[in-house]
Amino acid sequence: MKVLLVDDEEKFVSALAERLSIRGIEADWSTTCDDALSKVDKKKYDVAVLDVKMPCMSGIELKRNLEKIDRNLKFILVTGHGSEESYQMGVKEVPFFLTKPFKIEILIGKIKQALDA
């Protein structure tokens, strides 16, 4: 299983990728939308985990752009803000949503759910 993590907080996303790798999940990460788009264009991923609020574009906007490259890619949205608005925005297009902070086991469970959907 290959996962792409996209979040503008480098320490968070790099640590998350490392923790997934320790558990046998191949995880790449990106802190910019352009880099994430480039990675998906060059490599096949099963799931993309996207931060809702990033400086480049929202997680929903990035999802729409990534889908143009890979229509089979599954998505999980993550937010540190946990607002009802961001949840409602995401749940319409992405049924898998997490609020930071979360345990790695919960993320792994969501990844498996997304793959089974």
MMTF fields as JSON, N, C-alpha, C and O atoms, coordinates in Angstrom:
{
  "mmtfVersion": "1.0.0",
  "mmtfProducer": "UNKNOWN",
  "numBonds": 467,
  "numAtoms": 468,
  "numGroups": 117,
  "numChains": 1,
  "numModels": 1,
  "chainsPerModel": [1],
  "groupsPerChain": [117],
  "chainIdList": ["A"],
  "bondAtomList": [4, 2, 8, 6, 12, 10, 16, 14, 20, 18, 24, 22, 28, 26, 32, 30, 36, 34, 40, 38, 44, 42, 48, 46, 52, 50, 56, 54, 60, 58, 64, 62, 68, 66, 72, 70, 76, 74, 80, 78, 84, 82, 88, 86, 92, 90, 96, 94, 100, 98, 104, 102, 108, 106, 112, 110, 116, 114, 120, 118, 124, 122, 128, 126, 132, 130, 136, 134, 140, 138, 144, 142, 148, 146, 152, 150, 156, 154, 160, 158, 164, 162, 168, 166, 172, 170, 176, 174, 180, 178, 184, 182, 188, 186, 192, 190, 196, 194, 200, 198, 204, 202, 208, 206, 212, 210, 216, 214, 220, 218, 224, 222, 228, 226, 232, 230, 236, 234, 240, 238, 244, 242, 248, 246, 252, 250, 256, 254, 260, 258, 264, 262, 268, 266, 272, 270, 276, 274, 280, 278, 284, 282, 288, 286, 292, 290, 296, 294, 300, 298, 304, 302, 308, 306, 312, 310, 316, 314, 320, 318, 324, 322, 328, 326, 332, 330, 336, 334, 340, 338, 344, 342, 348, 346, 352, 350, 356, 354, 360, 358, 364, 362, 368, 366, 372, 370, 376, 374, 380, 378, 384, 382, 388, 386, 392, 390, 396, 394, 400, 398, 404, 402, 408, 406, 412, 410, 416, 414, 420, 418, 424, 422, 428, 426, 432, 430, 436, 434, 440, 438, 444, 442, 448, 446, 452, 450, 456, 454, 460, 458, 464, 462],
  "bondOrderList": [1, 1, 1, 1, 1, 1, 1, 1, 1, 1, 1, 1, 1, 1, 1, 1, 1, 1, 1, 1, 1, 1, 1, 1, 1, 1, 1, 1, 1, 1, 1, 1, 1, 1, 1, 1, 1, 1, 1, 1, 1, 1, 1, 1, 1, 1, 1, 1, 1, 1, 1, 1, 1, 1, 1, 1, 1, 1, 1, 1, 1, 1, 1, 1, 1, 1, 1, 1, 1, 1, 1, 1, 1, 1, 1, 1, 1, 1, 1, 1, 1, 1, 1, 1, 1, 1, 1, 1, 1, 1, 1, 1, 1, 1, 1, 1, 1, 1, 1, 1, 1, 1, 1, 1, 1, 1, 1, 1, 1, 1, 1, 1, 1, 1, 1, 1],
  "groupList": [{"groupName": "MET", "atomNameList": ["N", "CA", "C", "O"], "elementList": ["N", "C", "C", "O"], "formalChargeList": [0, 0, 0, 0], "bondAtomList": [1, 0, 2, 1, 3, 2], "bondOrderList": [1, 1, 2], "singleLetterCode": "M", "chemCompType": "L-PEPTIDE LINKING"}, {"groupName": "LYS", "atomNameList": ["N", "CA", "C", "O"], "elementList": ["N", "C", "C", "O"], "formalChargeList": [0, 0, 0, 0], "bondAtomList": [1, 0, 2, 1, 3, 2], "bondOrderList": [1, 1, 2], "singleLetterCode": "K", "chemCompType": "L-PEPTIDE LINKING"}, {"groupName": "VAL", "atomNameList": ["N", "CA", "C", "O"], "elementList": ["N", "C", "C", "O"], "formalChargeList": [0, 0, 0, 0], "bondAtomList": [1, 0, 2, 1, 3, 2], "bondOrderList": [1, 1, 2], "singleLetterCode": "V", "chemCompType": "L-PEPTIDE LINKING"}, {"groupName": "LEU", "atomNameList": ["N", "CA", "C", "O"], "elementList": ["N", "C", "C", "O"], "formalChargeList": [0, 0, 0, 0], "bondAtomList": [1, 0, 2, 1, 3, 2], "bondOrderList": [1, 1, 2], "singleLetterCode": "L", "chemCompType": "L-PEPTIDE LINKING"}, {"groupName": "ASP", "atomNameList": ["N", "CA", "C", "O"], "elementList": ["N", "C", "C", "O"], "formalChargeList": [0, 0, 0, 0], "bondAtomList": [1, 0, 2, 1, 3, 2], "bondOrderList": [1, 1, 2], "singleLetterCode": "D", "chemCompType": "L-PEPTIDE LINKING"}, {"groupName": "GLU", "atomNameList": ["N", "CA", "C", "O"], "elementList": ["N", "C", "C", "O"], "formalChargeList": [0, 0, 0, 0], "bondAtomList": [1, 0, 2, 1, 3, 2], "bondOrderList": [1, 1, 2], "singleLetterCode": "E", "chemCompType": "L-PEPTIDE LINKING"}, {"groupName": "PHE", "atomNameList": ["N", "CA", "C", "O"], "elementList": ["N", "C", "C", "O"], "formalChargeList": [0, 0, 0, 0], "bondAtomList": [1, 0, 2, 1, 3, 2], "bondOrderList": [1, 1, 2], "singleLetterCode": "F", "chemCompType": "L-PEPTIDE LINKING"}, {"groupName": "SER", "atomNameList": ["N", "CA", "C", "O"], "elementList": ["N", "C", "C", "O"], "formalChargeList": [0, 0, 0, 0], "bondAtomList": [1, 0, 2, 1, 3, 2], "bondOrderList": [1, 1, 2], "singleLetterCode": "S", "chemCompType": "L-PEPTIDE LINKING"}, {"groupName": "ALA", "atomNameList": ["N", "CA", "C", "O"], "elementList": ["N", "C", "C", "O"], "formalChargeList": [0, 0, 0, 0], "bondAtomList": [1, 0, 2, 1, 3, 2], "bondOrderList": [1, 1, 2], "singleLetterCode": "A", "chemCompType": "L-PEPTIDE LINKING"}, {"groupName": "ARG", "atomNameList": ["N", "CA", "C", "O"], "elementList": ["N", "C", "C", "O"], "formalChargeList": [0, 0, 0, 0], "bondAtomList": [1, 0, 2, 1, 3, 2], "bondOrderList": [1, 1, 2], "singleLetterCode": "R", "chemCompType": "L-PEPTIDE LINKING"}, {"groupName": "ILE", "atomNameList": ["N", "CA", "C", "O"], "elementList": ["N", "C", "C", "O"], "formalChargeList": [0, 0, 0, 0], "bondAtomList": [1, 0, 2, 1, 3, 2], "bondOrderList": [1, 1, 2], "singleLetterCode": "I", "chemCompType": "L-PEPTIDE LINKING"}, {"groupName": "GLY", "atomNameList": ["N", "CA", "C", "O"], "elementList": ["N", "C", "C", "O"], "formalChargeList": [0, 0, 0, 0], "bondAtomList": [1, 0, 2, 1, 3, 2], "bondOrderList": [1, 1, 2], "singleLetterCode": "G", "chemCompType": "PEPTIDE LINKING"}, {"groupName": "TRP", "atomNameList": ["N", "CA", "C", "O"], "elementList": ["N", "C", "C", "O"], "formalChargeList": [0, 0, 0, 0], "bondAtomList": [1, 0, 2, 1, 3, 2], "bondOrderList": [1, 1, 2], "singleLetterCode": "W", "chemCompType": "L-PEPTIDE LINKING"}, {"groupName": "THR", "atomNameList": ["N", "CA", "C", "O"], "elementList": ["N", "C", "C", "O"], "formalChargeList": [0, 0, 0, 0], "bondAtomList": [1, 0, 2, 1, 3, 2], "bondOrderList": [1, 1, 2], "singleLetterCode": "T", "chemCompType": "L-PEPTIDE LINKING"}, {"groupName": "CYS", "atomNameList": ["N", "CA", "C", "O"], "elementList": ["N", "C", "C", "O"], "formalChargeList": [0, 0, 0, 0], "bondAtomList": [1, 0, 2, 1, 3, 2], "bondOrderList": [1, 1, 2], "singleLetterCode": "C", "chemCompType": "L-PEPTIDE LINKING"}, {"groupName": "TYR", "atomNameList": ["N", "CA", "C", "O"], "elementList": ["N", "C", "C", "O"], "formalChargeList": [0, 0, 0, 0], "bondAtomList": [1, 0, 2, 1, 3, 2], "bondOrderList": [1, 1, 2], "singleLetterCode": "Y", "chemCompType": "L-PEPTIDE LINKING"}, {"groupName": "PRO", "atomNameList": ["N", "CA", "C", "O"], "elementList": ["N", "C", "C", "O"], "formalChargeList": [0, 0, 0, 0], "bondAtomList": [1, 0, 2, 1, 3, 2], "bondOrderList": [1, 1, 2], "singleLetterCode": "P", "chemCompType": "L-PEPTIDE LINKING"}, {"groupName": "ASN", "atomNameList": ["N", "CA", "C", "O"], "elementList": ["N", "C", "C", "O"], "formalChargeList": [0, 0, 0, 0], "bondAtomList": [1, 0, 2, 1, 3, 2], "bondOrderList": [1, 1, 2], "singleLetterCode": "N", "chemCompType": "L-PEPTIDE LINKING"}, {"groupName": "HIS", "atomNameList": ["N", "CA", "C", "O"], "elementList": ["N", "C", "C", "O"], "formalChargeList": [0, 0, 0, 0], "bondAtomList": [1, 0, 2, 1, 3, 2], "bondOrderList": [1, 1, 2], "singleLetterCode": "H", "chemCompType": "L-PEPTIDE LINKING"}, {"groupName": "GLN", "atomNameList": ["N", "CA", "C", "O"], "elementList": ["N", "C", "C", "O"], "formalChargeList": [0, 0, 0, 0], "bondAtomList": [1, 0, 2, 1, 3, 2], "bondOrderList": [1, 1, 2], "singleLetterCode": "Q", "chemCompType": "L-PEPTIDE LINKING"}],
  "groupTypeList": [0, 1, 2, 3, 3, 2, 4, 4, 5, 5, 1, 6, 2, 7, 8, 3, 8, 5, 9, 3, 7, 10, 9, 11, 10, 5, 8, 4, 12, 7, 13, 13, 14, 4, 4, 8, 3, 7, 1, 2, 4, 1, 1, 1, 15, 4, 2, 8, 2, 3, 4, 2, 1, 0, 16, 14, 0, 7, 11, 10, 5, 3, 1, 9, 17, 3, 5, 1, 10, 4, 9, 17, 3, 1, 6, 10, 3, 2, 13, 11, 18, 11, 7, 5, 5, 7, 15, 19, 0, 11, 2, 1, 5, 2, 16, 6, 6, 3, 13, 1, 16, 6, 1, 10, 5, 10, 3, 10, 11, 1, 10, 1, 19, 8, 3, 4, 8],
  "groupIdList": [1, 2, 3, 4, 5, 6, 7, 8, 9, 10, 11, 12, 13, 14, 15, 16, 17, 18, 19, 20, 21, 22, 23, 24, 25, 26, 27, 28, 29, 30, 31, 32, 33, 34, 35, 36, 37, 38, 39, 40, 41, 42, 43, 44, 45, 46, 47, 48, 49, 50, 51, 52, 53, 54, 55, 56, 57, 58, 59, 60, 61, 62, 63, 64, 65, 66, 67, 68, 69, 70, 71, 72, 73, 74, 75, 76, 77, 78, 79, 80, 81, 82, 83, 84, 85, 86, 87, 88, 89, 90, 91, 92, 93, 94, 95, 96, 97, 98, 99, 100, 101, 102, 103, 104, 105, 106, 107, 108, 109, 110, 111, 112, 113, 114, 115, 116, 117],
  "secStructList": [7, 3, 3, 3, 3, 3, 7, 1, 7, 2, 2, 2, 2, 2, 2, 2, 2, 2, 2, 2, 2, 2, 6, 6, 7, 3, 3, 3, 3, 3, 1, 1, 2, 2, 2, 2, 2, 2, 2, 2, 2, 2, 1, 7, 7, 1, 3, 3, 3, 3, 3, 1, 7, 7, 1, 1, 1, 7, 2, 2, 2, 2, 2, 2, 2, 2, 2, 2, 2, 7, 6, 6, 7, 3, 3, 3, 3, 3, 3, 1, 1, 7, 7, 2, 2, 2, 2, 2, 2, 2, 2, 2, 2, 7, 1, 7, 3, 3, 3, 1, 1, 7, 7, 2, 2, 2, 2, 2, 2, 2, 2, 2, 2, 2, 2, 2, 7],
  "xCoordList": [0.85, 0.0, 0.896, 1.877, 0.53, 1.318, 0.445, -0.653, 0.962, 0.208, 1.012, 2.228, 0.316, 0.915, 0.303, -0.918, 1.147, 0.714, 1.026, 2.154, 0.03, 0.239, -0.229, -1.407, 0.723, 0.45, 1.55, 2.711, 1.214, 2.225, 3.112, 4.068, 2.814, 3.647, 4.655, 4.326, 5.88, 6.886, 7.199, 7.289, 7.367, 7.685, 6.581, 6.854, 5.347, 4.199, 4.158, 4.065, 4.228, 4.049, 5.235, 5.045, 6.44, 7.601, 7.578, 7.909, 7.189, 7.085, 5.977, 6.136, 4.872, 3.766, 4.186, 3.856, 4.907, 5.398, 6.325, 6.254, 7.181, 8.102, 7.339, 7.662, 6.323, 5.543, 4.761, 4.606, 4.273, 3.591, 4.579, 4.278, 5.751, 6.784, 7.196, 7.404, 7.314, 7.656, 6.608, 6.921, 5.371, 4.276, 4.057, 3.028, 5.012, 4.958, 4.164, 3.862, 3.819, 3.07, 4.027, 4.629, 4.16, 5.03, 4.392, 3.279, 5.087, 4.52, 5.504, 6.636, 5.053, 5.785, 5.057, 3.886, 5.752, 5.102, 5.486, 6.5, 4.647, 4.854, 4.312, 3.347, 4.947, 4.462, 3.884, 3.436, 3.89, 3.308, 2.375, 2.532, 1.429, 0.477, 1.156, 0.879, 2.035, 2.736, 3.538, 3.534, 4.223, 5.0, 4.089, 4.412, 2.962, 2.014, 1.485, 1.398, 1.136, 0.649, 1.718, 1.42, 2.943, 4.061, 4.279, 4.507, 4.205, 4.414, 3.344, 3.658, 2.098, 1.007, 1.114, 0.713, 1.651, 1.852, 2.934, 2.889, 3.903, 5.044, 4.923, 5.594, 4.075, 4.019, 2.574, 1.744, 2.286, 0.939, 0.792, 1.578, -0.21, -0.538, -1.931, -2.775, -2.156, -3.475, -4.352, -5.547, -3.742, -4.478, -3.66, -2.44, -4.358, -3.736, -4.402, -5.628, -3.585, -4.061, -3.752, -2.586, -4.8, -4.647, -5.1, -6.173, -4.268, -4.661, -5.736, -5.643, -6.749, -7.831, -7.334, -7.661, -6.54, -6.105, -4.612, -3.792, -4.284, -2.89, -2.777, -3.768, -1.592, -1.439, -1.663, -2.108, -1.359, -1.432, -2.866, -3.238, -3.659, -5.073, -5.669, -4.939, -6.974, -7.606, -7.398, -7.075, -7.586, -7.497, -8.505, -8.214, -9.694, -10.722, -10.271, -10.435, -9.705, -9.207, -8.075, -8.023, -7.173, -6.077, -6.623, -6.146, -7.605, -8.242, -8.756, -8.513, -9.456, -10.022, -8.923, -9.08, -7.813, -6.695, -5.991, -5.58, -5.855, -5.227, -6.081, -5.553, -7.404, -8.308, -8.173, -8.418, -7.788, -7.576, -6.385, -6.325, -5.447, -4.265, -4.536, -4.14, -5.211, -5.474, -6.885, -7.134, -7.792, -9.2, -9.434, -10.49, -8.475, -8.641, -8.089, -8.244, -7.459, -6.862, -7.959, -8.96, -7.757, -8.691, -8.16, -6.963, -9.045, -8.662, -9.142, -10.201, -8.308, -8.656, -8.307, -7.204, -9.23, -8.964, -8.6, -9.15, -7.665, -7.199, -7.252, -6.896, -7.696, -7.688, -7.278, -7.572, -6.603, -6.26, -7.262, -7.186, -8.2, -9.155, -10.464, -11.108, -10.863, -12.027, -13.324, -14.252, -13.405, -14.639, -15.731, -15.445, -16.94, -18.072, -18.085, -18.432, -17.712, -17.694, -16.709, -17.046, -15.504, -14.52, -14.939, -14.677, -15.586, -16.07, -17.146, -17.092, -18.122, -19.208, -18.678, -19.134, -17.718, -17.129, -16.482, -16.653, -15.757, -15.053, -15.93, -15.707, -16.916, -17.716, -18.537, -18.911, -18.821, -19.577, -18.767, -19.319, -17.47, -16.625, -15.72, -15.312, -15.41, -14.481, -15.095, -15.173, -15.528, -16.19, -15.227, -15.664, -13.918, -12.942, -12.257, -11.593, -12.431, -12.036, -11.457, -12.023, -10.336, -9.717, -9.418, -9.094, -9.53, -9.163, -7.869, -7.747, -6.901, -5.621, -5.858, -6.719, -5.139, -4.205, -4.974, -6.094, -4.37, -4.978, -3.888, -2.703, -4.311, -3.373, -3.095, -3.965, -1.885, -1.475, -2.37, -2.637, -2.83, -3.703, -5.029, -5.604, -5.511, -6.763, -6.557, -7.407, -5.43, -5.129, -5.024, -5.571, -4.337, -4.199, -5.57, -5.829, -6.436, -7.802, -8.552, -9.264, -8.402, -9.067, -8.502, -9.244, -7.191, -6.567, -7.167, -7.52, -7.285, -7.867, -9.33, -9.773, -10.082, -11.478, -11.568, -12.409, -10.71, -10.727, -10.433, -11.057, -9.501, -9.147, -10.296, -10.473, -11.074, -12.184, -13.432, -14.354, -13.469, -14.666, -14.808, -15.757],
  "yCoordList": [-1.167, 0.0, 1.232, 1.31, 2.203, 3.433, 4.631, 4.8, 5.458, 6.602, 7.878, 7.906, 8.925, 10.248, 11.135, 11.264, 11.741, 12.652, 14.079, 14.376, 14.963, 16.352, 17.267, 17.292, 18.018, 18.949, 19.994, 19.659, 21.24, 22.301, 22.32, 23.094, 21.491, 21.394, 20.246, 19.075, 20.611, 19.608, 18.624, 17.422, 19.102, 18.191, 17.168, 15.99, 17.613, 16.715, 15.656, 14.463, 16.088, 15.166, 14.213, 13.056, 14.675, 13.777, 12.734, 11.57, 13.148, 12.193, 11.178, 9.996, 11.627, 10.738, 9.704, 8.524, 10.142, 9.22, 8.175, 6.995, 8.606, 7.673, 6.648, 5.46, 7.114, 6.201, 5.187, 4.034, 5.611, 4.671, 3.659, 2.469, 4.14, 3.258, 2.179, 1.026, 2.545, 1.576, 0.467, -0.673, 0.804, -0.168, -0.85, -1.491, -0.711, -1.419, -0.748, -1.375, 0.523, 1.255, 2.222, 3.08, 2.074, 2.974, 4.36, 4.525, 5.345, 6.686, 7.733, 7.82, 8.527, 9.704, 10.915, 10.833, 12.038, 13.232, 14.458, 14.482, 15.472, 16.732, 17.862, 17.69, 19.017, 20.196, 21.252, 22.305, 20.981, 21.928, 21.204, 20.01, 21.923, 21.337, 20.984, 19.929, 21.841, 21.554, 20.267, 19.452, 20.082, 18.867, 17.64, 16.593, 17.769, 16.646, 16.282, 15.102, 17.276, 17.012, 16.317, 15.387, 16.762, 16.165, 14.709, 13.84, 14.455, 13.084, 12.139, 11.023, 12.563, 11.706, 11.505, 10.465, 12.492, 12.367, 11.334, 10.691, 11.18, 10.3, 8.919, 7.978, 8.79, 7.551, 7.208, 8.097, 5.934, 5.459, 5.356, 4.681, 6.024, 5.953, 5.357, 5.489, 4.7, 4.151, 5.167, 5.278, 5.909, 6.866, 8.143, 8.102, 9.28, 10.573, 11.125, 11.195, 11.511, 12.112, 13.592, 13.984, 14.43, 15.846, 16.721, 16.519, 17.693, 18.709, 19.585, 19.915, 19.961, 20.794, 22.203, 22.763, 22.781, 24.176, 24.227, 23.913, 24.633, 24.816, 26.14, 26.626, 26.731, 28.022, 27.958, 28.935, 26.818, 26.715, 26.604, 27.283, 25.766, 25.581, 24.687, 24.07, 24.62, 23.768, 22.3, 21.964, 21.447, 20.02, 19.549, 18.646, 20.153, 19.798, 20.199, 19.429, 21.398, 21.836, 20.92, 20.538, 20.574, 19.681, 18.31, 17.711, 17.82, 16.535, 16.569, 15.639, 17.618, 17.729, 17.711, 17.093, 18.385, 18.405, 17.048, 16.618, 16.381, 15.059, 14.032, 13.134, 14.162, 13.238, 13.34, 12.367, 14.499, 14.661, 13.823, 13.405, 13.584, 12.785, 11.307, 10.469, 10.981, 9.576, 9.446, 9.775, 8.968, 8.857, 7.753, 7.72, 6.854, 5.757, 6.073, 5.273, 7.206, 7.595, 7.829, 8.49, 7.278, 7.472, 8.605, 8.891, 9.249, 10.423, 10.368, 9.826, 10.958, 11.201, 12.662, 13.1, 13.414, 14.804, 14.879, 14.157, 15.765, 15.964, 17.46, 18.282, 17.807, 19.213, 19.362, 18.51, 20.445, 20.8, 21.779, 22.157, 22.189, 23.218, 22.626, 23.187, 21.5, 20.777, 21.532, 21.218, 22.534, 23.306, 22.519, 21.681, 22.782, 22.121, 22.443, 21.592, 23.655, 24.055, 23.212, 22.725, 23.041, 22.249, 20.794, 20.115, 20.313, 18.929, 18.756, 17.815, 19.658, 19.558, 19.685, 18.981, 20.581, 20.756, 19.45, 19.044, 18.802, 17.596, 16.379, 15.555, 16.242, 15.021, 14.856, 13.735, 15.933, 15.831, 15.111, 14.343, 15.357, 14.767, 13.662, 12.777, 13.712, 12.748, 12.223, 12.95, 10.971, 10.446, 10.148, 9.875, 10.199, 9.868, 11.14, 11.828, 11.441, 12.728, 12.516, 11.776, 13.163, 13.074, 14.47, 15.383, 14.621, 15.869, 15.642, 14.68, 16.541, 16.474, 16.884, 17.724, 16.333, 15.211, 13.905, 13.811, 12.9, 11.579, 10.531, 10.794, 9.358, 8.249, 7.595, 7.543, 7.103, 6.479, 5.292, 5.044, 4.567, 3.419, 3.85, 3.13, 5.018, 5.534, 5.882, 5.574, 6.524, 6.836, 5.552, 5.48, 4.556, 3.286, 2.66, 2.114, 2.736, 2.232, 2.978, 2.363, 4.286, 5.097, 4.772, 4.723, 4.549, 4.179, 2.867, 2.748, 1.891, 0.602, 0.743, 0.1, 1.587, 1.838, 2.479, 2.093, 3.448, 4.126, 3.138, 3.199, 2.243, 1.25, 0.276, -0.202, -0.016, -0.946, -0.29, -0.986, 1.025, 1.747, 1.681, 2.234],
  "zCoordList": [0.0, 0.0, 0.0, 0.74, -0.86, -0.984, -0.634, -1.165, 0.275, 0.78, 0.539, 0.73, 0.12, 0.007, 1.082, 1.166, 1.897, 2.958, 2.52, 2.126, 2.589, 2.183, 3.309, 3.665, 3.859, 4.959, 4.946, 4.712, 5.19, 5.158, 6.402, 6.462, 7.383, 8.581, 8.384, 8.571, 8.004, 7.633, 8.754, 8.504, 9.973, 11.078, 11.286, 11.514, 11.209, 11.395, 10.301, 10.591, 9.049, 7.933, 7.774, 7.399, 8.048, 7.94, 9.056, 8.827, 10.258, 11.371, 11.114, 11.418, 10.562, 10.244, 9.198, 9.322, 8.181, 7.153, 7.762, 7.417, 8.655, 9.31, 10.144, 10.128, 10.873, 11.716, 10.875, 11.278, 9.716, 8.83, 8.252, 8.157, 7.87, 7.305, 8.299, 7.918, 9.554, 10.601, 10.66, 11.003, 10.325, 10.355, 9.0, 8.784, 8.105, 6.831, 5.728, 4.713, 5.914, 4.893, 4.206, 4.851, 2.889, 2.137, 2.111, 1.611, 2.643, 2.759, 2.265, 2.741, 1.3, 0.851, 1.394, 1.766, 1.438, 1.962, 1.16, 0.462, 1.278, 0.589, 1.449, 2.194, 1.332, 2.059, 1.117, 1.57, -0.185, -1.143, -2.104, -2.362, -2.615, -3.558, -4.874, -5.443, -5.363, -6.62, -6.515, -7.437, -5.398, -5.201, -5.135, -5.696, -4.456, -4.365, -5.75, -6.089, -6.543, -7.9, -8.733, -9.481, -8.605, -9.333, -8.914, -9.755, -7.619, -7.126, -7.652, -8.065, -7.644, -8.126, -9.636, -10.157, -10.328, -11.773, -12.098, -13.147, -11.195, -11.438, -10.795, -11.22, -9.775, -9.008, -8.669, -8.477, -8.6, -8.256, -6.737, -6.072, -6.205, -4.779, -4.632, -5.518, -3.499, -3.205, -2.485, -2.76, -1.555, -0.72, -0.569, -0.414, -0.617, -0.312, 0.944, 1.033, 1.903, 3.15, 3.051, 3.029, 2.991, 2.694, 3.851, 4.419, 4.19, 5.17, 4.532, 3.35, 5.297, 4.775, 4.468, 3.422, 5.382, 5.214, 4.95, 5.813, 3.729, 3.348, 2.61, 2.067, 2.58, 1.909, 0.398, -0.205, -0.212, -1.667, -2.179, -3.137, -1.555, -1.874, -0.793, -0.018, -0.745, 0.266, -0.092, -1.232, 0.885, 0.638, -0.393, -1.177, -0.402, -1.387, -2.788, -3.735, -2.929, -4.241, -4.711, -5.88, -3.796, -4.154, -4.555, -5.518, -3.833, -4.171, -5.598, -6.367, -5.959, -7.311, -8.368, -9.421, -8.087, -9.039, -9.112, -10.19, -7.978, -7.972, -8.704, -9.361, -8.594, -9.291, -10.803, -11.516, -11.29, -12.736, -13.202, -14.358, -12.299, -12.617, -12.386, -13.195, -11.282, -10.929, -10.365, -9.205, -11.186, -10.785, -9.755, -9.122, -9.576, -8.622, -7.235, -6.312, -7.083, -5.808, -4.768, -5.045, -3.569, -2.454, -1.573, -1.587, -0.808, -0.04, 1.4, 1.716, 2.266, 3.665, 3.918, 3.591, 4.495, 4.862, 6.335, 7.167, 6.638, 8.008, 8.308, 7.463, 9.514, 9.908, 11.363, 12.201, 11.642, 13.007, 13.573, 14.742, 12.739, 13.143, 13.631, 14.518, 13.061, 13.551, 13.509, 14.254, 12.644, 12.588, 11.876, 11.021, 12.222, 11.574, 10.082, 9.262, 9.737, 8.332, 7.526, 6.446, 8.042, 7.306, 7.237, 6.244, 8.284, 8.272, 7.21, 6.418, 7.188, 6.214, 4.795, 3.893, 4.592, 3.274, 2.823, 1.674, 3.692, 3.333, 3.202, 2.315, 4.055, 4.081, 2.81, 2.466, 2.113, 0.87, -0.204, -0.991, -0.238, -1.266, -0.742, -1.495, 0.533, 1.121, 2.414, 3.405, 2.409, 3.613, 4.763, 5.881, 4.496, 5.531, 5.997, 5.221, 7.282, 7.83, 9.229, 10.033, 9.515, 10.844, 11.38, 10.621, 12.684, 13.348, 14.118, 14.877, 13.914, 14.636, 16.081, 16.342, 17.0, 16.862, 16.806, 17.307, 16.198, 16.123, 16.329, 16.125, 16.732, 16.932, 15.579, 14.71, 15.419, 14.167, 13.819, 12.643, 14.815, 14.57, 13.959, 13.143, 14.353, 13.785, 12.317, 11.482, 11.996, 10.597, 9.773, 8.673, 10.284, 9.563, 9.329, 8.257, 10.315, 10.15, 9.059, 8.265, 9.011, 7.968, 6.596, 5.615, 6.517, 5.242, 4.751, 3.578, 5.632, 5.252, 4.838, 3.886, 5.553, 5.188, 3.806, 2.994, 3.538, 2.242, 1.121, 0.062, 1.342, 0.317, 0.064, -1.056, 1.102, 0.967, 0.378, -0.046, 0.349, -0.117, -1.631, -2.187]
}
